[in-house]
Amino acid sequence: MSNTPHTLGEEFPDQMDKIHALKVSDPIFAQLLATYDEVNDEIHVAETNVQPTSQDRETELRKRRLSIKDQIAEALSQAA
């Protein structure tokens, strides 16, 4: 597990098998996961002041992460 908070394993702990199955079968879903990880990492870097950023930028990134997480949850709910 990563040191970065809000990893997909933490956010969807009981659905990791389904996430993996969708990731390998659906390239759009795989890209959504990659984007989530990129945004999440960027937030972590900002929060730990490794690369300080403005509060507005952090807020924008958090909203984007939430939106992506909602899309992931929706895809998981629609998956068989």
Wavefront OBJ file of the C-alpha trace (Angstrom):
o trace
v 0.000 0.000 0.000
v 1.192 3.517 -0.792
v 1.965 6.301 1.671
v -0.365 8.498 -0.342
v -3.819 8.891 1.241
v -7.001 8.218 -0.740
v -5.598 5.357 -2.799
v -8.182 3.293 -4.635
v -7.532 0.420 -2.242
v -8.623 2.653 0.624
v -11.533 4.184 -1.251
v -12.931 0.905 -2.625
v -11.457 -1.822 -0.393
v -14.071 -4.477 -1.197
v -14.041 -3.867 -4.932
v -10.393 -4.268 -5.892
v -11.067 -7.464 -7.868
v -13.771 -5.700 -9.860
v -11.499 -2.678 -10.376
v -8.754 -4.934 -11.712
v -11.147 -6.767 -14.037
v -12.481 -3.510 -15.442
v -8.988 -2.088 -15.757
v -7.814 -4.938 -17.978
v -11.018 -5.120 -20.027
v -11.887 -1.440 -20.495
v -9.199 1.003 -21.677
v -11.374 4.012 -20.824
v -11.755 2.782 -17.248
v -8.006 2.091 -17.096
v -7.325 5.691 -18.151
v -9.781 6.936 -15.518
v -7.819 5.025 -12.865
v -4.537 6.456 -14.120
v -5.959 9.972 -14.016
v -7.236 9.398 -10.471
v -3.766 8.293 -9.365
v -2.105 11.291 -11.046
v -4.475 13.780 -9.417
v -4.234 12.020 -6.063
v -0.432 12.107 -6.186
v -0.489 15.797 -7.111
v -2.727 16.530 -4.124
v -0.429 14.571 -1.811
v 2.628 16.478 -3.048
v 0.825 19.777 -2.463
v -0.481 18.789 0.978
v 2.961 17.720 2.187
v 4.538 20.927 0.812
v 6.946 18.970 -1.347
v 5.723 21.263 -4.078
v 3.715 24.067 -2.476
v 0.679 25.197 -4.418
v -2.109 27.680 -3.918
v -5.158 26.827 -1.849
v -7.326 27.404 -4.925
v -5.314 24.847 -6.886
v -5.559 22.297 -4.064
v -9.309 22.824 -3.894
v -9.595 22.403 -7.661
v -7.589 19.183 -7.499
v -9.702 17.802 -4.643
v -12.895 18.522 -6.593
v -11.419 16.804 -9.632
v -10.432 13.766 -7.546
v -13.956 13.563 -6.140
v -15.453 13.763 -9.617
v -13.185 10.984 -10.867
v -13.981 8.883 -7.803
v -17.683 9.327 -8.550
v -17.092 8.152 -12.128
v -15.199 5.109 -10.854
v -18.002 4.306 -8.404
v -20.573 4.638 -11.178
v -18.617 2.304 -13.462
v -18.278 -0.220 -10.659
v -22.007 -0.099 -9.937
v -22.795 -0.752 -13.614
v -20.308 -3.612 -13.973
v -21.640 -7.120 -13.844
l 1 2 3 4 5 6 7 8 9 10 11 12 13 14 15 16 17 18 19 20 21 22 23 24 25 26 27 28 29 30 31 32 33 34 35 36 37 38 39 40 41 42 43 44 45 46 47 48 49 50 51 52 53 54 55 56 57 58 59 60 61 62 63 64 65 66 67 68 69 70 71 72 73 74 75 76 77 78 79 80
